């Protein structure tokens, strides 16, 4: 697949060729960075291949359980997006939303730095379902925002339980936990405040509209703000999306708990997982390395040390292995798996 196929253009222009080359170089740099970090962690003994192999061979059923839970989480992501699309009368049934999601995950893994998961599934929906481009891409922004907010909610719950029933770490980690608590509370309050503000303001401020008019972006600003205002005023839709997200992230946290059992991690409590897994996943969302490799290892290593366990990098290695296998299965959807299912039917590529 190429950007031309997604956009429907006959061929790339010189500017597109330069952007394509830059994206490929960026992808190579990301892979190199991830490889460098992993090599350093291997040499320091933070990632232990022997221990990972022993966990895999000794507990195969646990890994099948994790794969099943993560599959359900992926299906939940597709369902959450389909709920948004249906509410905005965008013609895409659940199966298509899930199929486009899996194709996006496949290309985000296979060609890091070139295709974003959200961009791929959005372009597929716009091209094959005659959907409004602005509505589709605003649905992706809202879908991603709700997912991030739910991660902070899970983290807040873990911090609250840890604060009431005991700290998820040793006494010398109090300052770090206090900093995490403060950061999570501030970001959660900022998210809620942004939703309330957009709910109260039906139109962008005049100075923004004037600036957008000079840049010939007034229509884009008004349409985007209108979509965001609608979402913020639809409490039932917000609650449904948030509920789906919380179920999805509960499955992810439980996956880490199961993997921790396979590695013999006993010092980390459920409240600790609820705190540190969401924070680690938030770090992996920063597009520094493909699927969070390397950067995610460092994040989980540091976070789980606060919980008193040195197994954070090993935990993330096992989790990432499961996610990579599932993301690779998205290639089957790209090749046509499930294409005839659902209506409206997709338009065949010429």
MODELLER restraints for C-alpha pairs under 7 A, 6 or more apart:
rsr = mdl.restraints
at = mdl.atoms
rsr.add(forms.Gaussian(group=physical.xy_distance, feature=features.Distance(at['CA:4:A'], at['CA:10:A']), mean=6.69, stdev=0.5))
rsr.add(forms.Gaussian(group=physical.xy_distance, feature=features.Distance(at['CA:4:A'], at['CA:11:A']), mean=6.24, stdev=0.5))
rsr.add(forms.Gaussian(group=physical.xy_distance, feature=features.Distance(at['CA:4:A'], at['CA:12:A']), mean=6.81, stdev=0.5))
rsr.add(forms.Gaussian(group=physical.xy_distance, feature=features.Distance(at['CA:6:A'], at['CA:123:A']), mean=6.10, stdev=0.5))
rsr.add(forms.Gaussian(group=physical.xy_distance, feature=features.Distance(at['CA:6:A'], at['CA:124:A']), mean=6.58, stdev=0.5))
rsr.add(forms.Gaussian(group=physical.xy_distance, feature=features.Distance(at['CA:23:A'], at['CA:113:A']), mean=5.51, stdev=0.5))
rsr.add(forms.Gaussian(group=physical.xy_distance, feature=features.Distance(at['CA:23:A'], at['CA:114:A']), mean=4.98, stdev=0.5))
rsr.add(forms.Gaussian(group=physical.xy_distance, feature=features.Distance(at['CA:24:A'], at['CA:113:A']), mean=6.55, stdev=0.5))
rsr.add(forms.Gaussian(group=physical.xy_distance, feature=features.Distance(at['CA:24:A'], at['CA:114:A']), mean=6.09, stdev=0.5))
rsr.add(forms.Gaussian(group=physical.xy_distance, feature=features.Distance(at['CA:26:A'], at['CA:113:A']), mean=5.60, stdev=0.5))
rsr.add(forms.Gaussian(group=physical.xy_distance, feature=features.Distance(at['CA:27:A'], at['CA:111:A']), mean=6.98, stdev=0.5))
rsr.add(forms.Gaussian(group=physical.xy_distance, feature=features.Distance(at['CA:27:A'], at['CA:112:A']), mean=4.86, stdev=0.5))
rsr.add(forms.Gaussian(group=physical.xy_distance, feature=features.Distance(at['CA:27:A'], at['CA:113:A']), mean=4.13, stdev=0.5))
rsr.add(forms.Gaussian(group=physical.xy_distance, feature=features.Distance(at['CA:27:A'], at['CA:114:A']), mean=6.56, stdev=0.5))
rsr.add(forms.Gaussian(group=physical.xy_distance, feature=features.Distance(at['CA:30:A'], at['CA:288:A']), mean=6.25, stdev=0.5))
rsr.add(forms.Gaussian(group=physical.xy_distance, feature=features.Distance(at['CA:30:A'], at['CA:289:A']), mean=4.72, stdev=0.5))
rsr.add(forms.Gaussian(group=physical.xy_distance, feature=features.Distance(at['CA:30:A'], at['CA:290:A']), mean=6.56, stdev=0.5))
rsr.add(forms.Gaussian(group=physical.xy_distance, feature=features.Distance(at['CA:31:A'], at['CA:289:A']), mean=6.31, stdev=0.5))
rsr.add(forms.Gaussian(group=physical.xy_distance, feature=features.Distance(at['CA:31:A'], at['CA:290:A']), mean=6.60, stdev=0.5))
rsr.add(forms.Gaussian(group=physical.xy_distance, feature=features.Distance(at['CA:33:A'], at['CA:289:A']), mean=6.91, stdev=0.5))
rsr.add(forms.Gaussian(group=physical.xy_distance, feature=features.Distance(at['CA:34:A'], at['CA:289:A']), mean=5.77, stdev=0.5))
rsr.add(forms.Gaussian(group=physical.xy_distance, feature=features.Distance(at['CA:34:A'], at['CA:293:A']), mean=5.39, stdev=0.5))
rsr.add(forms.Gaussian(group=physical.xy_distance, feature=features.Distance(at['CA:34:A'], at['CA:294:A']), mean=4.41, stdev=0.5))
rsr.add(forms.Gaussian(group=physical.xy_distance, feature=features.Distance(at['CA:34:A'], at['CA:295:A']), mean=6.86, stdev=0.5))
rsr.add(forms.Gaussian(group=physical.xy_distance, feature=features.Distance(at['CA:35:A'], at['CA:294:A']), mean=6.85, stdev=0.5))
rsr.add(forms.Gaussian(group=physical.xy_distance, feature=features.Distance(at['CA:37:A'], at['CA:294:A']), mean=5.03, stdev=0.5))
rsr.add(forms.Gaussian(group=physical.xy_distance, feature=features.Distance(at['CA:38:A'], at['CA:294:A']), mean=5.35, stdev=0.5))
rsr.add(forms.Gaussian(group=physical.xy_distance, feature=features.Distance(at['CA:41:A'], at['CA:47:A']), mean=5.75, stdev=0.5))
rsr.add(forms.Gaussian(group=physical.xy_distance, feature=features.Distance(at['CA:42:A'], at['CA:48:A']), mean=6.70, stdev=0.5))
rsr.add(forms.Gaussian(group=physical.xy_distance, feature=features.Distance(at['CA:46:A'], at['CA:313:A']), mean=6.43, stdev=0.5))
rsr.add(forms.Gaussian(group=physical.xy_distance, feature=features.Distance(at['CA:47:A'], at['CA:313:A']), mean=5.88, stdev=0.5))
rsr.add(forms.Gaussian(group=physical.xy_distance, feature=features.Distance(at['CA:47:A'], at['CA:314:A']), mean=5.48, stdev=0.5))
rsr.add(forms.Gaussian(group=physical.xy_distance, feature=features.Distance(at['CA:48:A'], at['CA:314:A']), mean=6.87, stdev=0.5))
rsr.add(forms.Gaussian(group=physical.xy_distance, feature=features.Distance(at['CA:52:A'], at['CA:314:A']), mean=6.91, stdev=0.5))
rsr.add(forms.Gaussian(group=physical.xy_distance, feature=features.Distance(at['CA:55:A'], at['CA:262:A']), mean=5.46, stdev=0.5))
rsr.add(forms.Gaussian(group=physical.xy_distance, feature=features.Distance(at['CA:55:A'], at['CA:263:A']), mean=5.77, stdev=0.5))
rsr.add(forms.Gaussian(group=physical.xy_distance, feature=features.Distance(at['CA:59:A'], at['CA:262:A']), mean=6.25, stdev=0.5))
rsr.add(forms.Gaussian(group=physical.xy_distance, feature=features.Distance(at['CA:62:A'], at['CA:258:A']), mean=6.68, stdev=0.5))
rsr.add(forms.Gaussian(group=physical.xy_distance, feature=features.Distance(at['CA:66:A'], at['CA:255:A']), mean=5.17, stdev=0.5))
rsr.add(forms.Gaussian(group=physical.xy_distance, feature=features.Distance(at['CA:67:A'], at['CA:322:A']), mean=6.19, stdev=0.5))
rsr.add(forms.Gaussian(group=physical.xy_distance, feature=features.Distance(at['CA:69:A'], at['CA:251:A']), mean=5.82, stdev=0.5))
rsr.add(forms.Gaussian(group=physical.xy_distance, feature=features.Distance(at['CA:69:A'], at['CA:255:A']), mean=6.77, stdev=0.5))
rsr.add(forms.Gaussian(group=physical.xy_distance, feature=features.Distance(at['CA:70:A'], at['CA:251:A']), mean=6.84, stdev=0.5))
rsr.add(forms.Gaussian(group=physical.xy_distance, feature=features.Distance(at['CA:70:A'], at['CA:252:A']), mean=6.53, stdev=0.5))
rsr.add(forms.Gaussian(group=physical.xy_distance, feature=features.Distance(at['CA:73:A'], at['CA:248:A']), mean=4.69, stdev=0.5))
rsr.add(forms.Gaussian(group=physical.xy_distance, feature=features.Distance(at['CA:73:A'], at['CA:251:A']), mean=6.34, stdev=0.5))
rsr.add(forms.Gaussian(group=physical.xy_distance, feature=features.Distance(at['CA:75:A'], at['CA:98:A']), mean=6.50, stdev=0.5))
rsr.add(forms.Gaussian(group=physical.xy_distance, feature=features.Distance(at['CA:76:A'], at['CA:244:A']), mean=6.56, stdev=0.5))
rsr.add(forms.Gaussian(group=physical.xy_distance, feature=features.Distance(at['CA:76:A'], at['CA:248:A']), mean=6.06, stdev=0.5))
rsr.add(forms.Gaussian(group=physical.xy_distance, feature=features.Distance(at['CA:78:A'], at['CA:94:A']), mean=6.88, stdev=0.5))
rsr.add(forms.Gaussian(group=physical.xy_distance, feature=features.Distance(at['CA:78:A'], at['CA:97:A']), mean=5.56, stdev=0.5))
rsr.add(forms.Gaussian(group=physical.xy_distance, feature=features.Distance(at['CA:78:A'], at['CA:98:A']), mean=4.33, stdev=0.5))
rsr.add(forms.Gaussian(group=physical.xy_distance, feature=features.Distance(at['CA:78:A'], at['CA:101:A']), mean=6.39, stdev=0.5))
rsr.add(forms.Gaussian(group=physical.xy_distance, feature=features.Distance(at['CA:79:A'], at['CA:94:A']), mean=6.06, stdev=0.5))
rsr.add(forms.Gaussian(group=physical.xy_distance, feature=features.Distance(at['CA:80:A'], at['CA:241:A']), mean=5.76, stdev=0.5))
rsr.add(forms.Gaussian(group=physical.xy_distance, feature=features.Distance(at['CA:80:A'], at['CA:244:A']), mean=6.28, stdev=0.5))
rsr.add(forms.Gaussian(group=physical.xy_distance, feature=features.Distance(at['CA:81:A'], at['CA:97:A']), mean=6.80, stdev=0.5))
rsr.add(forms.Gaussian(group=physical.xy_distance, feature=features.Distance(at['CA:81:A'], at['CA:143:A']), mean=6.16, stdev=0.5))
rsr.add(forms.Gaussian(group=physical.xy_distance, feature=features.Distance(at['CA:82:A'], at['CA:93:A']), mean=6.62, stdev=0.5))
rsr.add(forms.Gaussian(group=physical.xy_distance, feature=features.Distance(at['CA:82:A'], at['CA:94:A']), mean=5.31, stdev=0.5))
rsr.add(forms.Gaussian(group=physical.xy_distance, feature=features.Distance(at['CA:82:A'], at['CA:97:A']), mean=5.81, stdev=0.5))
rsr.add(forms.Gaussian(group=physical.xy_distance, feature=features.Distance(at['CA:84:A'], at['CA:139:A']), mean=6.37, stdev=0.5))
rsr.add(forms.Gaussian(group=physical.xy_distance, feature=features.Distance(at['CA:85:A'], at['CA:92:A']), mean=6.86, stdev=0.5))
rsr.add(forms.Gaussian(group=physical.xy_distance, feature=features.Distance(at['CA:85:A'], at['CA:139:A']), mean=6.92, stdev=0.5))
rsr.add(forms.Gaussian(group=physical.xy_distance, feature=features.Distance(at['CA:90:A'], at['CA:131:A']), mean=6.01, stdev=0.5))
rsr.add(forms.Gaussian(group=physical.xy_distance, feature=features.Distance(at['CA:91:A'], at['CA:129:A']), mean=6.30, stdev=0.5))
rsr.add(forms.Gaussian(group=physical.xy_distance, feature=features.Distance(at['CA:91:A'], at['CA:131:A']), mean=6.78, stdev=0.5))
rsr.add(forms.Gaussian(group=physical.xy_distance, feature=features.Distance(at['CA:91:A'], at['CA:344:A']), mean=6.87, stdev=0.5))
rsr.add(forms.Gaussian(group=physical.xy_distance, feature=features.Distance(at['CA:92:A'], at['CA:129:A']), mean=6.93, stdev=0.5))
rsr.add(forms.Gaussian(group=physical.xy_distance, feature=features.Distance(at['CA:92:A'], at['CA:344:A']), mean=6.90, stdev=0.5))
rsr.add(forms.Gaussian(group=physical.xy_distance, feature=features.Distance(at['CA:93:A'], at['CA:342:A']), mean=6.15, stdev=0.5))
rsr.add(forms.Gaussian(group=physical.xy_distance, feature=features.Distance(at['CA:93:A'], at['CA:343:A']), mean=6.58, stdev=0.5))
rsr.add(forms.Gaussian(group=physical.xy_distance, feature=features.Distance(at['CA:95:A'], at['CA:341:A']), mean=6.99, stdev=0.5))
rsr.add(forms.Gaussian(group=physical.xy_distance, feature=features.Distance(at['CA:95:A'], at['CA:342:A']), mean=6.24, stdev=0.5))
rsr.add(forms.Gaussian(group=physical.xy_distance, feature=features.Distance(at['CA:96:A'], at['CA:342:A']), mean=6.64, stdev=0.5))
rsr.add(forms.Gaussian(group=physical.xy_distance, feature=features.Distance(at['CA:99:A'], at['CA:333:A']), mean=6.14, stdev=0.5))
rsr.add(forms.Gaussian(group=physical.xy_distance, feature=features.Distance(at['CA:100:A'], at['CA:121:A']), mean=4.75, stdev=0.5))
rsr.add(forms.Gaussian(group=physical.xy_distance, feature=features.Distance(at['CA:100:A'], at['CA:124:A']), mean=6.68, stdev=0.5))
rsr.add(forms.Gaussian(group=physical.xy_distance, feature=features.Distance(at['CA:101:A'], at['CA:121:A']), mean=5.65, stdev=0.5))
rsr.add(forms.Gaussian(group=physical.xy_distance, feature=features.Distance(at['CA:102:A'], at['CA:327:A']), mean=6.69, stdev=0.5))
rsr.add(forms.Gaussian(group=physical.xy_distance, feature=features.Distance(at['CA:102:A'], at['CA:330:A']), mean=4.52, stdev=0.5))
rsr.add(forms.Gaussian(group=physical.xy_distance, feature=features.Distance(at['CA:102:A'], at['CA:333:A']), mean=6.94, stdev=0.5))
rsr.add(forms.Gaussian(group=physical.xy_distance, feature=features.Distance(at['CA:103:A'], at['CA:330:A']), mean=4.83, stdev=0.5))
rsr.add(forms.Gaussian(group=physical.xy_distance, feature=features.Distance(at['CA:103:A'], at['CA:331:A']), mean=6.31, stdev=0.5))
rsr.add(forms.Gaussian(group=physical.xy_distance, feature=features.Distance(at['CA:103:A'], at['CA:333:A']), mean=6.14, stdev=0.5))
rsr.add(forms.Gaussian(group=physical.xy_distance, feature=features.Distance(at['CA:103:A'], at['CA:334:A']), mean=5.59, stdev=0.5))
rsr.add(forms.Gaussian(group=physical.xy_distance, feature=features.Distance(at['CA:104:A'], at['CA:116:A']), mean=6.99, stdev=0.5))
rsr.add(forms.Gaussian(group=physical.xy_distance, feature=features.Distance(at['CA:104:A'], at['CA:117:A']), mean=4.05, stdev=0.5))
rsr.add(forms.Gaussian(group=physical.xy_distance, feature=features.Distance(at['CA:104:A'], at['CA:118:A']), mean=6.55, stdev=0.5))
rsr.add(forms.Gaussian(group=physical.xy_distance, feature=features.Distance(at['CA:104:A'], at['CA:120:A']), mean=5.10, stdev=0.5))
rsr.add(forms.Gaussian(group=physical.xy_distance, feature=features.Distance(at['CA:104:A'], at['CA:121:A']), mean=5.43, stdev=0.5))
rsr.add(forms.Gaussian(group=physical.xy_distance, feature=features.Distance(at['CA:105:A'], at['CA:117:A']), mean=5.32, stdev=0.5))
rsr.add(forms.Gaussian(group=physical.xy_distance, feature=features.Distance(at['CA:105:A'], at['CA:327:A']), mean=5.35, stdev=0.5))
rsr.add(forms.Gaussian(group=physical.xy_distance, feature=features.Distance(at['CA:105:A'], at['CA:330:A']), mean=6.52, stdev=0.5))
rsr.add(forms.Gaussian(group=physical.xy_distance, feature=features.Distance(at['CA:106:A'], at['CA:327:A']), mean=4.95, stdev=0.5))
rsr.add(forms.Gaussian(group=physical.xy_distance, feature=features.Distance(at['CA:106:A'], at['CA:328:A']), mean=5.36, stdev=0.5))
rsr.add(forms.Gaussian(group=physical.xy_distance, feature=features.Distance(at['CA:106:A'], at['CA:330:A']), mean=4.86, stdev=0.5))
rsr.add(forms.Gaussian(group=physical.xy_distance, feature=features.Distance(at['CA:106:A'], at['CA:331:A']), mean=5.74, stdev=0.5))
rsr.add(forms.Gaussian(group=physical.xy_distance, feature=features.Distance(at['CA:107:A'], at['CA:115:A']), mean=6.14, stdev=0.5))
rsr.add(forms.Gaussian(group=physical.xy_distance, feature=features.Distance(at['CA:107:A'], at['CA:117:A']), mean=6.93, stdev=0.5))
rsr.add(forms.Gaussian(group=physical.xy_distance, feature=features.Distance(at['CA:108:A'], at['CA:115:A']), mean=5.53, stdev=0.5))
rsr.add(forms.Gaussian(group=physical.xy_distance, feature=features.Distance(at['CA:108:A'], at['CA:116:A']), mean=5.47, stdev=0.5))
rsr.add(forms.Gaussian(group=physical.xy_distance, feature=features.Distance(at['CA:108:A'], at['CA:117:A']), mean=5.33, stdev=0.5))
rsr.add(forms.Gaussian(group=physical.xy_distance, feature=features.Distance(at['CA:109:A'], at['CA:290:A']), mean=6.31, stdev=0.5))
rsr.add(forms.Gaussian(group=physical.xy_distance, feature=features.Distance(at['CA:109:A'], at['CA:291:A']), mean=6.55, stdev=0.5))
rsr.add(forms.Gaussian(group=physical.xy_distance, feature=features.Distance(at['CA:109:A'], at['CA:327:A']), mean=6.99, stdev=0.5))
rsr.add(forms.Gaussian(group=physical.xy_distance, feature=features.Distance(at['CA:112:A'], at['CA:290:A']), mean=5.52, stdev=0.5))
rsr.add(forms.Gaussian(group=physical.xy_distance, feature=features.Distance(at['CA:118:A'], at['CA:140:A']), mean=6.58, stdev=0.5))
rsr.add(forms.Gaussian(group=physical.xy_distance, feature=features.Distance(at['CA:122:A'], at['CA:136:A']), mean=6.22, stdev=0.5))
rsr.add(forms.Gaussian(group=physical.xy_distance, feature=features.Distance(at['CA:122:A'], at['CA:137:A']), mean=6.23, stdev=0.5))
rsr.add(forms.Gaussian(group=physical.xy_distance, feature=features.Distance(at['CA:125:A'], at['CA:131:A']), mean=6.63, stdev=0.5))
rsr.add(forms.Gaussian(group=physical.xy_distance, feature=features.Distance(at['CA:126:A'], at['CA:132:A']), mean=6.54, stdev=0.5))
rsr.add(forms.Gaussian(group=physical.xy_distance, feature=features.Distance(at['CA:126:A'], at['CA:133:A']), mean=5.87, stdev=0.5))
rsr.add(forms.Gaussian(group=physical.xy_distance, feature=features.Distance(at['CA:128:A'], at['CA:346:A']), mean=5.13, stdev=0.5))
rsr.add(forms.Gaussian(group=physical.xy_distance, feature=features.Distance(at['CA:128:A'], at['CA:347:A']), mean=5.35, stdev=0.5))
rsr.add(forms.Gaussian(group=physical.xy_distance, feature=features.Distance(at['CA:129:A'], at['CA:346:A']), mean=6.41, stdev=0.5))
rsr.add(forms.Gaussian(group=physical.xy_distance, feature=features.Distance(at['CA:138:A'], at['CA:224:A']), mean=6.86, stdev=0.5))
rsr.add(forms.Gaussian(group=physical.xy_distance, feature=features.Distance(at['CA:138:A'], at['CA:227:A']), mean=6.85, stdev=0.5))
rsr.add(forms.Gaussian(group=physical.xy_distance, feature=features.Distance(at['CA:146:A'], at['CA:241:A']), mean=6.97, stdev=0.5))
rsr.add(forms.Gaussian(group=physical.xy_distance, feature=features.Distance(at['CA:146:A'], at['CA:242:A']), mean=6.25, stdev=0.5))
rsr.add(forms.Gaussian(group=physical.xy_distance, feature=features.Distance(at['CA:147:A'], at['CA:245:A']), mean=5.79, stdev=0.5))
rsr.add(forms.Gaussian(group=physical.xy_distance, feature=features.Distance(at['CA:150:A'], at['CA:242:A']), mean=6.37, stdev=0.5))
rsr.add(forms.Gaussian(group=physical.xy_distance, feature=features.Distance(at['CA:150:A'], at['CA:245:A']), mean=6.05, stdev=0.5))
rsr.add(forms.Gaussian(group=physical.xy_distance, feature=features.Distance(at['CA:150:A'], at['CA:246:A']), mean=5.83, stdev=0.5))
rsr.add(forms.Gaussian(group=physical.xy_distance, feature=features.Distance(at['CA:151:A'], at['CA:249:A']), mean=6.93, stdev=0.5))
rsr.add(forms.Gaussian(group=physical.xy_distance, feature=features.Distance(at['CA:151:A'], at['CA:278:A']), mean=5.29, stdev=0.5))
rsr.add(forms.Gaussian(group=physical.xy_distance, feature=features.Distance(at['CA:152:A'], at['CA:184:A']), mean=6.55, stdev=0.5))
rsr.add(forms.Gaussian(group=physical.xy_distance, feature=features.Distance(at['CA:152:A'], at['CA:188:A']), mean=6.52, stdev=0.5))
rsr.add(forms.Gaussian(group=physical.xy_distance, feature=features.Distance(at['CA:152:A'], at['CA:278:A']), mean=6.98, stdev=0.5))
rsr.add(forms.Gaussian(group=physical.xy_distance, feature=features.Distance(at['CA:154:A'], at['CA:274:A']), mean=6.00, stdev=0.5))
rsr.add(forms.Gaussian(group=physical.xy_distance, feature=features.Distance(at['CA:155:A'], at['CA:274:A']), mean=5.47, stdev=0.5))
rsr.add(forms.Gaussian(group=physical.xy_distance, feature=features.Distance(at['CA:155:A'], at['CA:275:A']), mean=4.32, stdev=0.5))
rsr.add(forms.Gaussian(group=physical.xy_distance, feature=features.Distance(at['CA:155:A'], at['CA:278:A']), mean=6.01, stdev=0.5))
rsr.add(forms.Gaussian(group=physical.xy_distance, feature=features.Distance(at['CA:156:A'], at['CA:184:A']), mean=6.77, stdev=0.5))
rsr.add(forms.Gaussian(group=physical.xy_distance, feature=features.Distance(at['CA:158:A'], at['CA:271:A']), mean=4.62, stdev=0.5))
rsr.add(forms.Gaussian(group=physical.xy_distance, feature=features.Distance(at['CA:158:A'], at['CA:272:A']), mean=6.49, stdev=0.5))
rsr.add(forms.Gaussian(group=physical.xy_distance, feature=features.Distance(at['CA:158:A'], at['CA:274:A']), mean=4.83, stdev=0.5))
rsr.add(forms.Gaussian(group=physical.xy_distance, feature=features.Distance(at['CA:158:A'], at['CA:275:A']), mean=4.90, stdev=0.5))
rsr.add(forms.Gaussian(group=physical.xy_distance, feature=features.Distance(at['CA:159:A'], at['CA:181:A']), mean=6.78, stdev=0.5))
rsr.add(forms.Gaussian(group=physical.xy_distance, feature=features.Distance(at['CA:159:A'], at['CA:275:A']), mean=5.98, stdev=0.5))
rsr.add(forms.Gaussian(group=physical.xy_distance, feature=features.Distance(at['CA:161:A'], at['CA:271:A']), mean=6.39, stdev=0.5))
rsr.add(forms.Gaussian(group=physical.xy_distance, feature=features.Distance(at['CA:162:A'], at['CA:168:A']), mean=5.61, stdev=0.5))
rsr.add(forms.Gaussian(group=physical.xy_distance, feature=features.Distance(at['CA:162:A'], at['CA:271:A']), mean=6.03, stdev=0.5))
rsr.add(forms.Gaussian(group=physical.xy_distance, feature=features.Distance(at['CA:168:A'], at['CA:272:A']), mean=5.39, stdev=0.5))
rsr.add(forms.Gaussian(group=physical.xy_distance, feature=features.Distance(at['CA:168:A'], at['CA:307:A']), mean=5.40, stdev=0.5))
rsr.add(forms.Gaussian(group=physical.xy_distance, feature=features.Distance(at['CA:169:A'], at['CA:306:A']), mean=5.43, stdev=0.5))
rsr.add(forms.Gaussian(group=physical.xy_distance, feature=features.Distance(at['CA:169:A'], at['CA:307:A']), mean=4.35, stdev=0.5))
rsr.add(forms.Gaussian(group=physical.xy_distance, feature=features.Distance(at['CA:169:A'], at['CA:308:A']), mean=5.79, stdev=0.5))
rsr.add(forms.Gaussian(group=physical.xy_distance, feature=features.Distance(at['CA:173:A'], at['CA:306:A']), mean=6.25, stdev=0.5))
rsr.add(forms.Gaussian(group=physical.xy_distance, feature=features.Distance(at['CA:195:A'], at['CA:232:A']), mean=5.68, stdev=0.5))
rsr.add(forms.Gaussian(group=physical.xy_distance, feature=features.Distance(at['CA:198:A'], at['CA:229:A']), mean=5.51, stdev=0.5))
rsr.add(forms.Gaussian(group=physical.xy_distance, feature=features.Distance(at['CA:198:A'], at['CA:232:A']), mean=6.48, stdev=0.5))
rsr.add(forms.Gaussian(group=physical.xy_distance, feature=features.Distance(at['CA:199:A'], at['CA:229:A']), mean=5.53, stdev=0.5))
rsr.add(forms.Gaussian(group=physical.xy_distance, feature=features.Distance(at['CA:199:A'], at['CA:232:A']), mean=5.24, stdev=0.5))
rsr.add(forms.Gaussian(group=physical.xy_distance, feature=features.Distance(at['CA:199:A'], at['CA:233:A']), mean=5.54, stdev=0.5))
rsr.add(forms.Gaussian(group=physical.xy_distance, feature=features.Distance(at['CA:202:A'], at['CA:229:A']), mean=6.20, stdev=0.5))
rsr.add(forms.Gaussian(group=physical.xy_distance, feature=features.Distance(at['CA:203:A'], at['CA:225:A']), mean=6.80, stdev=0.5))
rsr.add(forms.Gaussian(group=physical.xy_distance, feature=features.Distance(at['CA:204:A'], at['CA:225:A']), mean=6.66, stdev=0.5))
rsr.add(forms.Gaussian(group=physical.xy_distance, feature=features.Distance(at['CA:209:A'], at['CA:218:A']), mean=6.04, stdev=0.5))
rsr.add(forms.Gaussian(group=physical.xy_distance, feature=features.Distance(at['CA:212:A'], at['CA:218:A']), mean=4.71, stdev=0.5))
rsr.add(forms.Gaussian(group=physical.xy_distance, feature=features.Distance(at['CA:212:A'], at['CA:221:A']), mean=6.95, stdev=0.5))
rsr.add(forms.Gaussian(group=physical.xy_distance, feature=features.Distance(at['CA:253:A'], at['CA:273:A']), mean=6.40, stdev=0.5))
rsr.add(forms.Gaussian(group=physical.xy_distance, feature=features.Distance(at['CA:253:A'], at['CA:274:A']), mean=6.41, stdev=0.5))
rsr.add(forms.Gaussian(group=physical.xy_distance, feature=features.Distance(at['CA:253:A'], at['CA:277:A']), mean=6.39, stdev=0.5))
rsr.add(forms.Gaussian(group=physical.xy_distance, feature=features.Distance(at['CA:259:A'], at['CA:315:A']), mean=6.49, stdev=0.5))
rsr.add(forms.Gaussian(group=physical.xy_distance, feature=features.Distance(at['CA:260:A'], at['CA:315:A']), mean=6.52, stdev=0.5))
rsr.add(forms.Gaussian(group=physical.xy_distance, feature=features.Distance(at['CA:267:A'], at['CA:308:A']), mean=6.55, stdev=0.5))
rsr.add(forms.Gaussian(group=physical.xy_distance, feature=features.Distance(at['CA:267:A'], at['CA:309:A']), mean=6.52, stdev=0.5))
rsr.add(forms.Gaussian(group=physical.xy_distance, feature=features.Distance(at['CA:268:A'], at['CA:307:A']), mean=6.03, stdev=0.5))
rsr.add(forms.Gaussian(group=physical.xy_distance, feature=features.Distance(at['CA:268:A'], at['CA:309:A']), mean=6.81, stdev=0.5))
rsr.add(forms.Gaussian(group=physical.xy_distance, feature=features.Distance(at['CA:272:A'], at['CA:307:A']), mean=6.39, stdev=0.5))
rsr.add(forms.Gaussian(group=physical.xy_distance, feature=features.Distance(at['CA:276:A'], at['CA:303:A']), mean=5.89, stdev=0.5))
rsr.add(forms.Gaussian(group=physical.xy_distance, feature=features.Distance(at['CA:276:A'], at['CA:304:A']), mean=6.77, stdev=0.5))
rsr.add(forms.Gaussian(group=physical.xy_distance, feature=features.Distance(at['CA:280:A'], at['CA:296:A']), mean=6.57, stdev=0.5))
rsr.add(forms.Gaussian(group=physical.xy_distance, feature=features.Distance(at['CA:280:A'], at['CA:299:A']), mean=5.61, stdev=0.5))
rsr.add(forms.Gaussian(group=physical.xy_distance, feature=features.Distance(at['CA:280:A'], at['CA:300:A']), mean=5.57, stdev=0.5))
rsr.add(forms.Gaussian(group=physical.xy_distance, feature=features.Distance(at['CA:283:A'], at['CA:296:A']), mean=6.66, stdev=0.5))
rsr.add(forms.Gaussian(group=physical.xy_distance, feature=features.Distance(at['CA:283:A'], at['CA:299:A']), mean=6.89, stdev=0.5))
rsr.add(forms.Gaussian(group=physical.xy_distance, feature=features.Distance(at['CA:284:A'], at['CA:291:A']), mean=6.92, stdev=0.5))
rsr.add(forms.Gaussian(group=physical.xy_distance, feature=features.Distance(at['CA:284:A'], at['CA:292:A']), mean=4.38, stdev=0.5))
rsr.add(forms.Gaussian(group=physical.xy_distance, feature=features.Distance(at['CA:284:A'], at['CA:295:A']), mean=6.73, stdev=0.5))
rsr.add(forms.Gaussian(group=physical.xy_distance, feature=features.Distance(at['CA:284:A'], at['CA:296:A']), mean=5.33, stdev=0.5))
rsr.add(forms.Gaussian(group=physical.xy_distance, feature=features.Distance(at['CA:289:A'], at['CA:295:A']), mean=6.75, stdev=0.5))
rsr.add(forms.Gaussian(group=physical.xy_distance, feature=features.Distance(at['CA:297:A'], at['CA:313:A']), mean=4.64, stdev=0.5))
rsr.add(forms.Gaussian(group=physical.xy_distance, feature=features.Distance(at['CA:297:A'], at['CA:316:A']), mean=5.98, stdev=0.5))
rsr.add(forms.Gaussian(group=physical.xy_distance, feature=features.Distance(at['CA:298:A'], at['CA:313:A']), mean=6.70, stdev=0.5))
rsr.add(forms.Gaussian(group=physical.xy_distance, feature=features.Distance(at['CA:300:A'], at['CA:312:A']), mean=4.66, stdev=0.5))
rsr.add(forms.Gaussian(group=physical.xy_distance, feature=features.Distance(at['CA:300:A'], at['CA:313:A']), mean=5.75, stdev=0.5))
rsr.add(forms.Gaussian(group=physical.xy_distance, feature=features.Distance(at['CA:300:A'], at['CA:316:A']), mean=6.61, stdev=0.5))
rsr.add(forms.Gaussian(group=physical.xy_distance, feature=features.Distance(at['CA:301:A'], at['CA:310:A']), mean=6.66, stdev=0.5))
rsr.add(forms.Gaussian(group=physical.xy_distance, feature=features.Distance(at['CA:301:A'], at['CA:311:A']), mean=6.72, stdev=0.5))
rsr.add(forms.Gaussian(group=physical.xy_distance, feature=features.Distance(at['CA:301:A'], at['CA:312:A']), mean=4.03, stdev=0.5))
rsr.add(forms.Gaussian(group=physical.xy_distance, feature=features.Distance(at['CA:301:A'], at['CA:313:A']), mean=4.77, stdev=0.5))
rsr.add(forms.Gaussian(group=physical.xy_distance, feature=features.Distance(at['CA:304:A'], at['CA:310:A']), mean=6.61, stdev=0.5))
rsr.add(forms.Gaussian(group=physical.xy_distance, feature=features.Distance(at['CA:304:A'], at['CA:312:A']), mean=5.17, stdev=0.5))
